[in-house]
Amino acid sequence: MEDILSQISKVKRDKLGTDIPILIFRVLRHYTNVYASDLLGERASNILFINAGKALGE
C-alpha cells in the first residue's frame, strides 16, 4: 500500500484548478494537527479539531 505522500506526488497539478483533491486536504489536516499538538498539547489540539469539524458540518 502506497503512503499518502507518494499518492499526492502523482497528482497532476496543472489540472487542480480551484479545487483541492480530498487527498491533499487530508495531508494538510494531518500536518496541521501535528503542528497544533506541538503548540497546544495533545488534548487541546483534539478539542480544537473536533470543534472545527463541527463548524464545517453546519
mmCIF file as gemmi writes it, N, C-alpha and C atoms, coordinates in Angstrom:
data_model
loop_
_atom_site.group_PDB
_atom_site.id
_atom_site.type_symbol
_atom_site.label_atom_id
_atom_site.label_alt_id
_atom_site.label_comp_id
_atom_site.label_asym_id
_atom_site.label_entity_id
_atom_site.label_seq_id
_atom_site.pdbx_PDB_ins_code
_atom_site.Cartn_x
_atom_site.Cartn_y
_atom_site.Cartn_z
_atom_site.occupancy
_atom_site.B_iso_or_equiv
_atom_site.pdbx_formal_charge
_atom_site.auth_seq_id
_atom_site.auth_asym_id
_atom_site.pdbx_PDB_model_num
ATOM 1 N N . MET Axp A 1 ? 0.847 -1.188 0 1 0 ? 1 A 1
ATOM 2 C CA . MET Axp A 1 ? 0 0 0 1 0 ? 1 A 1
ATOM 3 C C . MET Axp A 1 ? 0.892 1.25 0 1 0 ? 1 A 1
ATOM 4 N N . GLU Axp A 2 ? 0.568 2.159 -0.897 1 0 ? 2 A 1
ATOM 5 C CA . GLU Axp A 2 ? 1.341 3.404 -1.016 1 0 ? 2 A 1
ATOM 6 C C . GLU Axp A 2 ? 1.049 4.33 0.155 1 0 ? 2 A 1
ATOM 7 N N . ASP Axp A 3 ? 2.085 5.031 0.597 1 0 ? 3 A 1
ATOM 8 C CA . ASP Axp A 3 ? 1.821 6.028 1.622 1 0 ? 3 A 1
ATOM 9 C C . ASP Axp A 3 ? 1.185 7.256 0.977 1 0 ? 3 A 1
ATOM 10 N N . ILE Axp A 4 ? 0.617 8.092 1.804 1 0 ? 4 A 1
ATOM 11 C CA . ILE Axp A 4 ? -0.18 9.209 1.305 1 0 ? 4 A 1
ATOM 12 C C . ILE Axp A 4 ? 0.658 10.23 0.54 1 0 ? 4 A 1
ATOM 13 N N . LEU Axp A 5 ? 1.91 10.439 0.941 1 0 ? 5 A 1
ATOM 14 C CA . LEU Axp A 5 ? 2.757 11.404 0.232 1 0 ? 5 A 1
ATOM 15 C C . LEU Axp A 5 ? 3.109 10.918 -1.17 1 0 ? 5 A 1
ATOM 16 N N . SER Axp A 6 ? 3.276 9.614 -1.349 1 0 ? 6 A 1
ATOM 17 C CA . SER Axp A 6 ? 3.534 9.065 -2.682 1 0 ? 6 A 1
ATOM 18 C C . SER Axp A 6 ? 2.323 9.256 -3.586 1 0 ? 6 A 1
ATOM 19 N N . GLN Axp A 7 ? 1.138 9.094 -3.022 1 0 ? 7 A 1
ATOM 20 C CA . GLN Axp A 7 ? -0.081 9.296 -3.805 1 0 ? 7 A 1
ATOM 21 C C . GLN Axp A 7 ? -0.217 10.749 -4.238 1 0 ? 7 A 1
ATOM 22 N N . ILE Axp A 8 ? 0.1 11.66 -3.344 1 0 ? 8 A 1
ATOM 23 C CA . ILE Axp A 8 ? -0.015 13.088 -3.67 1 0 ? 8 A 1
ATOM 24 C C . ILE Axp A 8 ? 0.978 13.488 -4.745 1 0 ? 8 A 1
ATOM 25 N N . SER Axp A 9 ? 2.151 12.888 -4.722 1 0 ? 9 A 1
ATOM 26 C CA . SER Axp A 9 ? 3.163 13.253 -5.714 1 0 ? 9 A 1
ATOM 27 C C . SER Axp A 9 ? 2.723 12.908 -7.131 1 0 ? 9 A 1
ATOM 28 N N . LYS Axp A 10 ? 1.721 12.045 -7.274 1 0 ? 10 A 1
ATOM 29 C CA . LYS Axp A 10 ? 1.227 11.656 -8.597 1 0 ? 10 A 1
ATOM 30 C C . LYS Axp A 10 ? 0.076 12.538 -9.088 1 0 ? 10 A 1
ATOM 31 N N . VAL Axp A 11 ? -0.393 13.467 -8.262 1 0 ? 11 A 1
ATOM 32 C CA . VAL Axp A 11 ? -1.491 14.347 -8.657 1 0 ? 11 A 1
ATOM 33 C C . VAL Axp A 11 ? -1.006 15.289 -9.746 1 0 ? 11 A 1
ATOM 34 N N . LYS Axp A 12 ? -1.772 15.4 -10.822 1 0 ? 12 A 1
ATOM 35 C CA . LYS Axp A 12 ? -1.418 16.317 -11.911 1 0 ? 12 A 1
ATOM 36 C C . LYS Axp A 12 ? -1.819 17.726 -11.5 1 0 ? 12 A 1
ATOM 37 N N . ARG Axp A 13 ? -0.838 18.481 -11.057 1 0 ? 13 A 1
ATOM 38 C CA . ARG Axp A 13 ? -1.122 19.8 -10.515 1 0 ? 13 A 1
ATOM 39 C C . ARG Axp A 13 ? -1.661 20.793 -11.54 1 0 ? 13 A 1
ATOM 40 N N . ASP Axp A 14 ? -1.356 20.599 -12.798 1 0 ? 14 A 1
ATOM 41 C CA . ASP Axp A 14 ? -1.895 21.506 -13.813 1 0 ? 14 A 1
ATOM 42 C C . ASP Axp A 14 ? -3.405 21.357 -13.957 1 0 ? 14 A 1
ATOM 43 N N . LYS Axp A 15 ? -3.975 20.27 -13.447 1 0 ? 15 A 1
ATOM 44 C CA . LYS Axp A 15 ? -5.415 20.039 -13.563 1 0 ? 15 A 1
ATOM 45 C C . LYS Axp A 15 ? -6.172 20.384 -12.286 1 0 ? 15 A 1
ATOM 46 N N . LEU Axp A 16 ? -5.477 20.878 -11.26 1 0 ? 16 A 1
ATOM 47 C CA . LEU Axp A 16 ? -6.149 21.155 -9.992 1 0 ? 16 A 1
ATOM 48 C C . LEU Axp A 16 ? -7.151 22.298 -10.108 1 0 ? 16 A 1
ATOM 49 N N . GLY Axp A 17 ? -6.788 23.339 -10.799 1 0 ? 17 A 1
ATOM 50 C CA . GLY Axp A 17 ? -7.676 24.485 -10.905 1 0 ? 17 A 1
ATOM 51 C C . GLY Axp A 17 ? -7.961 25.074 -9.537 1 0 ? 17 A 1
ATOM 52 N N . THR Axp A 18 ? -9.222 25.362 -9.266 1 0 ? 18 A 1
ATOM 53 C CA . THR Axp A 18 ? -9.595 25.937 -7.976 1 0 ? 18 A 1
ATOM 54 C C . THR Axp A 18 ? -9.959 24.875 -6.955 1 0 ? 18 A 1
ATOM 55 N N . ASP Axp A 19 ? -10.025 23.617 -7.355 1 0 ? 19 A 1
ATOM 56 C CA . ASP Axp A 19 ? -10.403 22.534 -6.452 1 0 ? 19 A 1
ATOM 57 C C . ASP Axp A 19 ? -9.176 21.87 -5.838 1 0 ? 19 A 1
ATOM 58 N N . ILE Axp A 20 ? -9.274 21.524 -4.568 1 0 ? 20 A 1
ATOM 59 C CA . ILE Axp A 20 ? -8.206 20.79 -3.891 1 0 ? 20 A 1
ATOM 60 C C . ILE Axp A 20 ? -8.689 19.36 -3.694 1 0 ? 20 A 1
ATOM 61 N N . PRO Axp A 21 ? -7.983 18.386 -4.258 1 0 ? 21 A 1
ATOM 62 C CA . PRO Axp A 21 ? -8.398 16.997 -4.065 1 0 ? 21 A 1
ATOM 63 C C . PRO Axp A 21 ? -8.43 16.623 -2.582 1 0 ? 21 A 1
ATOM 64 N N . ILE Axp A 22 ? -9.333 15.737 -2.216 1 0 ? 22 A 1
ATOM 65 C CA . ILE Axp A 22 ? -9.509 15.346 -0.82 1 0 ? 22 A 1
ATOM 66 C C . ILE Axp A 22 ? -8.226 14.778 -0.224 1 0 ? 22 A 1
ATOM 67 N N . LEU Axp A 23 ? -7.412 14.124 -1.023 1 0 ? 23 A 1
ATOM 68 C CA . LEU Axp A 23 ? -6.162 13.553 -0.534 1 0 ? 23 A 1
ATOM 69 C C . LEU Axp A 23 ? -5.217 14.641 -0.034 1 0 ? 23 A 1
ATOM 70 N N . ILE Axp A 24 ? -5.119 15.728 -0.776 1 0 ? 24 A 1
ATOM 71 C CA . ILE Axp A 24 ? -4.26 16.841 -0.359 1 0 ? 24 A 1
ATOM 72 C C . ILE Axp A 24 ? -4.825 17.49 0.9 1 0 ? 24 A 1
ATOM 73 N N . PHE Axp A 25 ? -6.148 17.611 0.975 1 0 ? 25 A 1
ATOM 74 C CA . PHE Axp A 25 ? -6.782 18.164 2.171 1 0 ? 25 A 1
ATOM 75 C C . PHE Axp A 25 ? -6.456 17.318 3.396 1 0 ? 25 A 1
ATOM 76 N N . ARG Axp A 26 ? -6.475 15.993 3.25 1 0 ? 26 A 1
ATOM 77 C CA . ARG Axp A 26 ? -6.16 15.101 4.374 1 0 ? 26 A 1
ATOM 78 C C . ARG Axp A 26 ? -4.73 15.3 4.863 1 0 ? 26 A 1
ATOM 79 N N . VAL Axp A 27 ? -3.797 15.451 3.937 1 0 ? 27 A 1
ATOM 80 C CA . VAL Axp A 27 ? -2.398 15.657 4.332 1 0 ? 27 A 1
ATOM 81 C C . VAL Axp A 27 ? -2.249 16.987 5.064 1 0 ? 27 A 1
ATOM 82 N N . LEU Axp A 28 ? -2.855 18.04 4.541 1 0 ? 28 A 1
ATOM 83 C CA . LEU Axp A 28 ? -2.778 19.342 5.208 1 0 ? 28 A 1
ATOM 84 C C . LEU Axp A 28 ? -3.375 19.266 6.607 1 0 ? 28 A 1
ATOM 85 N N . ARG Axp A 29 ? -4.485 18.55 6.735 1 0 ? 29 A 1
ATOM 86 C CA . ARG Axp A 29 ? -5.134 18.392 8.036 1 0 ? 29 A 1
ATOM 87 C C . ARG Axp A 29 ? -4.242 17.623 9.004 1 0 ? 29 A 1
ATOM 88 N N . HIS Axp A 30 ? -3.597 16.579 8.508 1 0 ? 30 A 1
ATOM 89 C CA . HIS Axp A 30 ? -2.711 15.769 9.347 1 0 ? 30 A 1
ATOM 90 C C . HIS Axp A 30 ? -1.547 16.607 9.883 1 0 ? 30 A 1
ATOM 91 N N . TYR Axp A 31 ? -0.876 17.334 9.004 1 0 ? 31 A 1
ATOM 92 C CA . TYR Axp A 31 ? 0.266 18.134 9.437 1 0 ? 31 A 1
ATOM 93 C C . TYR Axp A 31 ? -0.156 19.318 10.296 1 0 ? 31 A 1
ATOM 94 N N . THR Axp A 32 ? -1.332 19.864 10.048 1 0 ? 32 A 1
ATOM 95 C CA . THR Axp A 32 ? -1.841 20.933 10.898 1 0 ? 32 A 1
ATOM 96 C C . THR Axp A 32 ? -2.107 20.407 12.3 1 0 ? 32 A 1
ATOM 97 N N . ASN Axp A 33 ? -2.639 19.19 12.392 1 0 ? 33 A 1
ATOM 98 C CA . ASN Axp A 33 ? -2.895 18.58 13.694 1 0 ? 33 A 1
ATOM 99 C C . ASN Axp A 33 ? -1.591 18.35 14.454 1 0 ? 33 A 1
ATOM 100 N N . VAL Axp A 34 ? -0.556 17.885 13.762 1 0 ? 34 A 1
ATOM 101 C CA . VAL Axp A 34 ? 0.748 17.677 14.403 1 0 ? 34 A 1
ATOM 102 C C . VAL Axp A 34 ? 1.302 19.007 14.911 1 0 ? 34 A 1
ATOM 103 N N . TYR Axp A 35 ? 1.195 20.041 14.094 1 0 ? 35 A 1
ATOM 104 C CA . TYR Axp A 35 ? 1.688 21.368 14.477 1 0 ? 35 A 1
ATOM 105 C C . TYR Axp A 35 ? 0.914 21.903 15.688 1 0 ? 35 A 1
ATOM 106 N N . ALA Axp A 36 ? -0.415 21.756 15.655 1 0 ? 36 A 1
ATOM 107 C CA . ALA Axp A 36 ? -1.237 22.217 16.773 1 0 ? 36 A 1
ATOM 108 C C . ALA Axp A 36 ? -0.923 21.434 18.043 1 0 ? 36 A 1
ATOM 109 N N . SER Axp A 37 ? -0.654 20.151 17.916 1 0 ? 37 A 1
ATOM 110 C CA . SER Axp A 37 ? -0.283 19.339 19.087 1 0 ? 37 A 1
ATOM 111 C C . SER Axp A 37 ? 1.008 19.843 19.71 1 0 ? 37 A 1
ATOM 112 N N . ASP Axp A 38 ? 1.955 20.21 18.874 1 0 ? 38 A 1
ATOM 113 C CA . ASP Axp A 38 ? 3.219 20.751 19.381 1 0 ? 38 A 1
ATOM 114 C C . ASP Axp A 38 ? 3.008 22.077 20.113 1 0 ? 38 A 1
ATOM 115 N N . LEU Axp A 39 ? 2.11 22.91 19.585 1 0 ? 39 A 1
ATOM 116 C CA . LEU Axp A 39 ? 1.875 24.222 20.19 1 0 ? 39 A 1
ATOM 117 C C . LEU Axp A 39 ? 0.984 24.163 21.426 1 0 ? 39 A 1
ATOM 118 N N . LEU Axp A 40 ? -0.114 23.396 21.32 1 0 ? 40 A 1
ATOM 119 C CA . LEU Axp A 40 ? -1.154 23.436 22.342 1 0 ? 40 A 1
ATOM 120 C C . LEU Axp A 40 ? -1.179 22.227 23.266 1 0 ? 40 A 1
ATOM 121 N N . GLY Axp A 41 ? -0.542 21.158 22.851 1 0 ? 41 A 1
ATOM 122 C CA . GLY Axp A 41 ? -0.648 19.899 23.587 1 0 ? 41 A 1
ATOM 123 C C . GLY Axp A 41 ? -1.681 19.002 22.92 1 0 ? 41 A 1
ATOM 124 N N . GLU Axp A 42 ? -1.606 17.724 23.208 1 0 ? 42 A 1
ATOM 125 C CA . GLU Axp A 42 ? -2.464 16.73 22.543 1 0 ? 42 A 1
ATOM 126 C C . GLU Axp A 42 ? -3.954 16.962 22.811 1 0 ? 42 A 1
ATOM 127 N N . ARG Axp A 43 ? -4.308 17.167 24.063 1 0 ? 43 A 1
ATOM 128 C CA . ARG Axp A 43 ? -5.723 17.305 24.411 1 0 ? 43 A 1
ATOM 129 C C . ARG Axp A 43 ? -6.342 18.56 23.79 1 0 ? 43 A 1
ATOM 130 N N . ALA Axp A 44 ? -5.649 19.674 23.888 1 0 ? 44 A 1
ATOM 131 C CA . ALA Axp A 44 ? -6.171 20.931 23.338 1 0 ? 44 A 1
ATOM 132 C C . ALA Axp A 44 ? -6.299 20.865 21.82 1 0 ? 44 A 1
ATOM 133 N N . SER Axp A 45 ? -5.343 20.234 21.148 1 0 ? 45 A 1
ATOM 134 C CA . SER Axp A 45 ? -5.434 20.146 19.688 1 0 ? 45 A 1
ATOM 135 C C . SER Axp A 45 ? -6.592 19.246 19.272 1 0 ? 45 A 1
ATOM 136 N N . ASN Axp A 46 ? -6.863 18.179 20.032 1 0 ? 46 A 1
ATOM 137 C CA . ASN Axp A 46 ? -8.015 17.325 19.725 1 0 ? 46 A 1
ATOM 138 C C . ASN Axp A 46 ? -9.316 18.098 19.865 1 0 ? 46 A 1
ATOM 139 N N . ILE Axp A 47 ? -9.441 18.886 20.925 1 0 ? 47 A 1
ATOM 140 C CA . ILE Axp A 47 ? -10.641 19.703 21.125 1 0 ? 47 A 1
ATOM 141 C C . ILE Axp A 47 ? -10.788 20.712 19.993 1 0 ? 47 A 1
ATOM 142 N N . LEU Axp A 48 ? -9.685 21.332 19.604 1 0 ? 48 A 1
ATOM 143 C CA . LEU Axp A 48 ? -9.701 22.301 18.508 1 0 ? 48 A 1
ATOM 144 C C . LEU Axp A 48 ? -10.219 21.668 17.221 1 0 ? 48 A 1
ATOM 145 N N . PHE Axp A 49 ? -9.713 20.488 16.873 1 0 ? 49 A 1
ATOM 146 C CA . PHE Axp A 49 ? -10.109 19.849 15.624 1 0 ? 49 A 1
ATOM 147 C C . PHE Axp A 49 ? -11.532 19.297 15.675 1 0 ? 49 A 1
ATOM 148 N N . ILE Axp A 50 ? -11.98 18.844 16.835 1 0 ? 50 A 1
ATOM 149 C CA . ILE Axp A 50 ? -13.372 18.394 16.967 1 0 ? 50 A 1
ATOM 150 C C . ILE Axp A 50 ? -14.312 19.566 16.734 1 0 ? 50 A 1
ATOM 151 N N . ASN Axp A 51 ? -14.029 20.699 17.372 1 0 ? 51 A 1
ATOM 152 C CA . ASN Axp A 51 ? -14.883 21.879 17.208 1 0 ? 51 A 1
ATOM 153 C C . ASN Axp A 51 ? -14.818 22.432 15.79 1 0 ? 51 A 1
ATOM 154 N N . ALA Axp A 52 ? -13.647 22.377 15.167 1 0 ? 52 A 1
ATOM 155 C CA . ALA Axp A 52 ? -13.527 22.835 13.78 1 0 ? 52 A 1
ATOM 156 C C . ALA Axp A 52 ? -14.352 21.944 12.858 1 0 ? 52 A 1
ATOM 157 N N . GLY Axp A 53 ? -14.355 20.639 13.114 1 0 ? 53 A 1
ATOM 158 C CA . GLY Axp A 53 ? -15.152 19.714 12.309 1 0 ? 53 A 1
ATOM 159 C C . GLY Axp A 53 ? -16.64 19.975 12.457 1 0 ? 53 A 1
ATOM 160 N N . LYS Axp A 54 ? -17.07 20.308 13.667 1 0 ? 54 A 1
ATOM 161 C CA . LYS Axp A 54 ? -18.483 20.629 13.895 1 0 ? 54 A 1
ATOM 162 C C . LYS Axp A 54 ? -18.876 21.882 13.121 1 0 ? 54 A 1
ATOM 163 N N . ALA Axp A 55 ? -17.987 22.881 13.132 1 0 ? 55 A 1
ATOM 164 C CA . ALA Axp A 55 ? -18.273 24.13 12.421 1 0 ? 55 A 1
ATOM 165 C C . ALA Axp A 55 ? -18.363 23.896 10.917 1 0 ? 55 A 1
ATOM 166 N N . LEU Axp A 56 ? -17.523 23.005 10.382 1 0 ? 56 A 1
ATOM 167 C CA . LEU Axp A 56 ? -17.581 22.71 8.951 1 0 ? 56 A 1
ATOM 168 C C . LEU Axp A 56 ? -18.862 21.985 8.578 1 0 ? 56 A 1
ATOM 169 N N . GLY Axp A 57 ? -19.411 21.212 9.512 1 0 ? 57 A 1
ATOM 170 C CA . GLY Axp A 57 ? -20.62 20.445 9.238 1 0 ? 57 A 1
ATOM 171 C C . GLY Axp A 57 ? -21.896 21.261 9.281 1 0 ? 57 A 1
ATOM 172 N N . GLU Axp A 58 ? -21.822 22.5 9.734 1 0 ? 58 A 1
ATOM 173 C CA . GLU Axp A 58 ? -23.035 23.333 9.834 1 0 ? 58 A 1
ATOM 174 C C . GLU Axp A 58 ? -23.412 23.952 8.519 1 0 ? 58 A 1
